[in-house]
């Protein structure tokens, strides 16, 4: 058997490397963080199913005005002439989720409740994320007294019972949909601030940050152009999961009577209304409960998938 000489081995290795490089170029695969993350996310079947479900729920809720009232009836007003005949009907072809005590279709109320829950979840998360990013950046980048004050304030917020804190703030602001997501958003910043602070601390001592500082870049520019882009992955993951938490918070607050007010359809209000009929008409609680479960679970699974996809340690996986 003839063995290749050292020169031949080097030539073979160079040729293999060239072929590999040409393959990468020909495939057009992105080797950026977000390109690799998208490639790994597509391999996570549960995350993709969760994303599809979230998009489906959002599209159904957004387009509900175009078809839901015509097919299923109004989500708020009841037909008094048909109330007795339509009251507390079990799930059927005509009413897939059944009807409530006033004869309103549960499916149409769940659909419109999704609009309220998703809106509150997204807006509350946007508020808490914006506040958390600012507080986390101040605490991590400047440190010292800023870090002490902000982190001790976060400890106080986290030590206080969250739902009770939200109820007190809504009682002070007044009961409305706007005040619900404002209260949830304002009180949700400490966790995001902690996550962002940890992310910044891990990157702010890197050489490129020192180089930007030596070149005279301002603190705001360093944070916006160098630190934030390299810390945003953890925030994307946490914010995605936080939407589900905000939806749960809104449902709990509405269930306690301090959130969205009737006749507006809210999943929490629907569960509250159905608790008196748990034994005789369980679908009044089961259907909105399943809506909360599936939506929150979808955001959680999507967040888990994003966390795995954005993990740089899995880049070559």
Protein Blocks (a to p, Z undefined) as FASTA:
>chain_A
ZZddfklmmmmmmmmmmmmmmmmmmnopafbfklmmmmmmmmmmklmmmmmmmmmmmmmm
mmmmmmmmmmnopfkbccfklmmmmgopacdfklmnopafkopafklmmmmmmmmmmmmm
mmmmmmmmmmmmmmmmmmmmngmmlmmmmmmmmmmmmmpcfklmmmmmmmmnopcfklmm
mmmmmmmmmmmmmmmmmmmmmmmmpmklmmmmmnopafklmmmmmmmmmmmmmmmmmmmm
mmmmmmmmmmmmmmnopaccdfbdcfklmmmmmmmmmmmmmmlmmmmmmmmmmmmmmmmm
mmmmmmmmmmmklmmZZ
